[in-house]
Amino acid sequence: MTDQIAAIAAFEGRIAKVEGPARSGKTEALLRRAAAAVAAGCAPEDILIETTTAEGARVARRRLVDALAAAGVEDGEDVAGRITVACAQQVCLTVLETPEARAATGRAPRVLAPFEYNFFLEDMKTLGTPARRLRSELAHFKRQWCALAPEEDWAVGEEKDALDLAHRLLGATNAMLEDEVAYLCGLYLQSDAGTGARQQFALVLADDFQNLSAAQQTCLCLLARDQLIVAGNPDETVGAATSCPSPEGFATFDTLRRNVATFTLDTAFGNPNVTAFCDAVARAGNGEALAADRREGTIRDIATVKWNAPEEEFNGLTRYLFAENTADPETVEADLCVVVPNKQWAVAFERMLAKRGFTVSSLGFERLAGDPRDMSRARALVAYTSLNLLADPKDLFAWRAWVGFGNYLTYSDGWHFLLEWCDEHGAGVLEALEAAAAARAAGDDEPFPRAERLSERYEAGREMIAAHAGRRGHNLLAALGADKLPDFAALADALAGDEDAATLYAMMRKTQFFPTHRANVRAVRVSSYEQLCGCGYRALYVAGCVDGFMPARDAFEVVSTDADRARVRERDRRAFAAGAAKAEDTLLFSTFSRAPLELAERTKMQVARVRMEDGERIAQVRPTCFLEEAGAAAPITLGGQALLADLGID
């Protein structure tokens, strides 16, 4: 522990800011502060440690046990379990779950899953606003919510009409959008009604504060009673905690508040070549980015490995990992992580690693995707919604989704008429569906247009609930057709076998909002860049390092403005540099020079040129521009076959 980290651990003031470059010990300083507070007599329940992701919270809690032991605290496992360690979204939802918050906000914190948001979007289209403009308006709403800007200050004209419809749709189904969570929590905590909810924790320690939205940052500040310490670095900003992170909220933290103690960490730990590379990439985008004055650790070469095509990357890199793992029986597989740019690369590496005999834990690509309008492409969505209805037959948005499956407009017109009927009769959604079902059974006229179609789906849902109400565990998954779906594989593996529908749904919902790696130390990690936040790995293998993947193709599109391209490039630069910094010892970048044009276009690689090879159109692609921009700190370059040959692999 450095002198600066020791000073932070012993800090007794009111507010502090901790800044430093990658791998300088910011997270360690916060954990040491928590441990020192417990050792000094602070109740563990009175401490909140915030992280960017749920996986970051899991890792922080594990590290907290070591920090408590170093501080002389006994029963570290038990004490760490009593400290609140959570991501900002979890913290805000916990506040909104209380009866007092529900009464004050008039909302239930039932957040829409991403695929459920598509139903909401279709229902918003009944306003008649062109789709592109509507998406732009909704994006504007999200930015304003994340900025904690009161709606009455910015919603005017057509925007107010759209916002009113959004409130109506969400209110009728007792639901909430992800970006509303911190906004509503912040308003509640600032209100007279939220007086009792403020200052819940004597000590609030916020890690990677720059990754949070302004609304999330405000909520954490309001929850602190005696001490607030924030740590971060604007040049490590990653959009994992929110769609609108506020690095300026961290940059100006000490200038907007009085008597803030500022600690600057200047030593980077780990492989000096790794930290030098990450600092160089960050400074290529911002010449004033924080960089380490000193570097401590064992020097090892970092490298870029070039393959000819994606298939060679998948095959060659996993063969290399297998050979390395075999050569060192002491290797802990959970210390190895393959970073991938998208879900297709994640699936490919999962399969290849499994073929090599590895157990794999993948993180960052769990959210369900599919087309609710096409039943053949909505099997996972239907299975999830079925679990939802079995767990809670009164979940109104689950019924909204259920009745919309299989229709090219998801029956958004029918849902519009249903809500009008509800308004006219002072009724709720379930009452409207019951009225439609009763009219259909009696052969009466429809109570509202499209009621017969909605009632057909509603009756099918009730039959599904009745048929599967007593099923549990694997039997229930099989009955829903989910046991063979890749999206439910991790859930199936985790089951004991006797879980009821409510338990299964809670487990599946957690993977949609707060996923974590499996606790198996023998499982190699496959991760997105975003899910690296708060983590560290002995060896990091960054796959798919080509332009278009990192940075995204929008950074090169000629139809975009210079400002738009620069924004995307700098966003991805920060994610790339922050991700690479999670390598404690070994860092290897993997790239390839060509790919089938169809694959390149579908996965949004940046195509440099197109050639015909054996009658097939082949796209030529370039290594990510960030490697070259690192200058003298850039990694050495190796050929894939040469790398394998060095290990005696043909």
TAZI-V192136 format. One record per run of one state. SS is the DSSP state (@ for helix, = for strand, . for the rest). FROM is the first residue (numbers start at 0). TO is the last residue. If there is no record, write none. Layout:
ss = {SS;SS}
from = {FROM;FROM}
to = {TO;TO}
//
This chain:
ss = {.;@;.;=;.;@;.;@;=;.;@;.;@;.;=;@;.;@;.;=;.;@;.;@;.;@;.;@;.;=;.;@;.;@;.;=;.;@;.;@;=;.;@;.;@;.;=;.;=;.;@;.;=;.;=;.;@;.;@;=;.;@;.;=;.;@;.;@;.;@;.;@;.;@;.;@;.;@;.;@;.;@;.;=;.;@;.;=;.;=;.;=;.;=;@;.;@;.;=;.;=;@;.;=;.;=;.;=;.;@;.;@;.;=;@;.}
from = {0;2;9;14;20;25;39;43;46;51;53;70;75;82;83;87;97;98;105;110;111;113;127;130;146;150;154;156;172;175;176;179;190;194;197;200;206;208;211;213;223;232;233;236;246;251;259;265;266;269;271;285;293;296;302;307;309;327;332;335;339;342;355;358;363;374;377;378;391;395;404;411;425;428;442;450;468;472;479;485;494;500;513;522;527;529;532;536;542;545;546;547;549;551;552;555;561;580;582;592;593;596;602;606;613;615;621;622;623;624;629;630;633;635;639;646}
to = {1;8;13;19;24;38;42;45;50;52;69;74;81;82;86;96;97;104;109;110;112;126;129;145;149;153;155;171;174;175;178;189;193;196;199;205;207;210;212;222;231;232;235;245;250;258;264;265;268;270;284;292;295;301;306;308;326;331;334;338;341;354;357;362;373;376;377;390;394;403;410;424;427;441;449;467;471;478;484;493;499;512;521;526;528;531;535;541;544;545;546;548;550;551;554;560;579;581;591;592;595;601;605;612;614;620;621;622;623;628;629;632;634;638;645;649}
//
